[in-house]
Amino acid sequence: MSTPLVVVITGASAGIGRATAIRFARERASLVLAARSQEILEQLAENLEQRYEIETLVVQCDVRNHKNIDSLIEAAIGKFGRIDVLVNNAGYGLYGRIEDTPEQAFRDVIETNVLAVHHTIRLVLPHMRQQGSGHIVNVGSIVGKRSWPYHGAYAASKFALTGLTQALRGELAGSGVTTTLVLPASTETEFFAKAQTYSPEYAPAPLGPVQKPDQVARTIVQSVRKPSPEQHLQPLMRIAHVLADAFPGLTALASEIHYRLLQQHR
């Protein structure tokens, strides 16, 4: 009987993180579930343990606090002795025109969506390198490839995550450790309801195709079995990114039209 994978998931209490935990539980993985809500995590862990007969570890963690991340990784290694998969899923949305977005709000979204991921990877990688194996999943966004009006700060954080993952991929050559950037489109979660907004005329809402959290979770699990550099959840968006790079003028025009239409409703 093979040893269960040990999977660490940040932002595991809801949405994509919760769906990912359920997917890995079906695979009989041992789970380390991290989020700010201890009570919700404990309920999830209890359900998964009873249903799938797996081991879990719940760690209350606000990824903006790097000491919390330190405790998370220390607890995971302390209980299971290894980490096979890291899913950097924790993050949030921030919307508004660039001129309306406060500097501190911009700093905060970078802290959560980028710097927390960087810190977590730095802590996990030495263990994976020593094992000679491991997989890191960074949950990005389609706006980490092409931005849009009112998405400036959030898109900047996801562009940064794209660049970080691309660099990491090359640096892992020959280590036995792999990484995948997962690029969801809009997902049916509480993401938009909880997003911060700084321009009153803009109401956060799905942009483009919408998918369910389980679709993203399935892709994340598949990336462990068959690692690939990037995973688009919507094939049409991959084509759209290629066309946008080939015809940047058309993309700029579409962006301007979208913005002007929104301005008419101010």
Residue pairs with C-beta under 8 A, 6 or more apart in sequence:
4 28
4 29
4 30
4 54
4 55
5 24
5 27
5 29
5 30
5 84
5 85
5 224
6 29
6 30
6 32
6 76
6 80
6 82
6 83
6 84
6 85
7 24
7 29
7 30
7 31
7 32
7 84
7 85
7 86
7 87
8 32
8 34
8 72
8 73
8 76
8 83
8 85
8 86
8 87
8 124
9 17
9 20
9 21
9 24
9 31
9 32
9 33
9 34
9 87
9 89
10 17
10 34
10 35
10 61
10 63
10 72
10 87
10 88
10 89
10 90
10 116
10 120
11 17
11 34
11 35
11 63
11 89
11 90
11 91
12 18
12 20
12 21
12 31
12 33
12 34
12 35
12 41
12 44
12 89
13 33
13 35
13 36
13 37
13 40
13 41
13 44
14 35
14 40
14 189
14 190
15 187
15 189
15 190
15 191
15 213
16 89
16 139
16 184
16 187
16 189
16 213
16 216
16 217
16 220
17 35
17 87
17 89
17 90
18 44
18 213
19 212
19 213
19 214
19 216
19 217
20 87
20 89
20 216
20 217
20 220
20 221
21 31
21 33
21 44
21 48
22 48
22 214
22 217
23 214
23 217
23 218
23 220
23 221
24 31
24 85
24 221
25 31
25 48
25 51
25 52
25 54
26 52
27 221
28 52
28 53
28 54
29 54
29 85
30 54
30 55
30 56
30 57
30 80
31 45
31 48
31 54
31 55
31 56
31 57
32 56
32 57
32 59
32 72
32 75
32 76
32 79
32 80
32 83
33 41
33 44
33 45
33 56
33 57
33 58
33 59
34 41
34 59
34 60
34 61
34 63
34 72
34 90
35 41
35 60
35 61
35 90
36 60
36 61
36 62
37 60
38 58
38 60
41 58
41 59
41 60
42 58
45 56
45 57
45 58
48 54
48 56
49 55
49 56
55 80
57 75
57 76
57 79
57 80
59 71
59 72
59 75
59 76
60 68
61 68
61 69
61 71
61 72
62 68
63 69
63 90
63 112
63 116
63 120
64 108
64 111
64 112
64 116
66 116
66 119
69 116
69 119
69 120
69 123
70 123
72 120
73 83
73 120
73 123
73 124
73 127
76 83
77 83
77 127
82 127
82 131
83 124
83 127
83 128
83 134
84 131
84 133
84 134
84 135
85 134
85 135
85 136
85 137
85 224
86 120
86 121
86 124
86 134
86 135
86 136
86 137
87 137
87 139
87 220
88 116
88 117
88 120
88 121
88 136
88 137
88 138
88 139
89 137
89 139
90 112
90 116
91 112
91 113
91 139
91 157
92 109
92 112
92 113
92 191
92 194
92 195
92 196
93 154
93 191
93 192
93 194
93 195
93 196
93 204
94 101
94 105
94 106
94 108
94 109
94 153
94 154
94 157
94 195
94 196
94 197
94 198
95 150
95 151
95 153
95 154
95 195
95 196
95 197
95 198
95 199
95 202
95 204
96 150
96 152
96 153
96 196
96 197
96 198
96 199
96 202
97 149
97 150
97 152
97 198
97 199
97 202
98 152
98 153
100 198
100 199
101 152
101 153
101 198
102 198
105 153
105 196
105 198
106 153
106 156
109 153
109 154
109 157
109 196
110 153
110 156
110 157
110 160
112 157
113 154
113 157
113 158
113 160
113 161
114 157
114 160
114 161
114 164
117 138
117 161
117 164
118 164
121 136
121 168
124 134
124 136
125 134
125 136
125 177
127 134
128 134
128 136
128 175
128 176
128 177
129 175
129 176
129 177
131 176
132 175
132 176
133 176
133 177
134 176
134 177
134 178
135 177
135 178
135 179
135 180
135 223
135 224
135 227
136 168
136 177
136 178
136 179
136 180
137 179
137 180
137 182
137 220
137 223
137 224
138 161
138 164
138 165
138 179
138 180
138 181
138 182
139 182
139 184
139 216
139 220
140 158
140 161
140 162
140 165
140 181
140 182
140 183
140 184
141 154
141 155
141 158
141 183
141 184
142 183
142 184
142 185
142 208
142 232
142 234
142 237
142 241
143 151
143 154
143 155
143 158
143 207
144 155
144 158
144 159
144 161
144 162
144 181
144 183
145 159
145 162
145 183
145 241
146 240
146 241
146 244
146 251
147 155
147 156
147 159
148 155
148 207
148 255
148 258
149 255
149 258
149 259
149 262
150 199
150 202
150 259
150 262
151 207
154 195
161 181
162 181
165 179
165 180
165 181
166 181
166 229
168 179
169 178
169 179
169 229
172 178
172 179
178 227
179 227
180 220
180 223
180 227
180 228
180 229
180 230
180 231
181 229
181 230
181 231
182 216
182 219
182 220
182 223
182 230
182 231
182 233
183 230
183 231
183 232
183 233
183 237
184 211
184 216
184 233
185 206
185 207
185 208
185 209
185 210
185 211
185 233
185 234
185 237
186 192
186 206
186 207
186 208
186 209
186 210
186 211
187 210
187 211
187 212
187 213
187 216
188 210
188 211
188 212
188 213
189 213
192 204
192 205
192 206
193 204
195 204
197 203
197 204
200 266
201 262
201 263
201 265
201 266
202 262
208 234
208 237
209 234
209 236
209 237
211 233
211 234
215 233
216 233
219 231
219 233
222 231
223 231
232 238
243 250
243 251
244 250
244 251
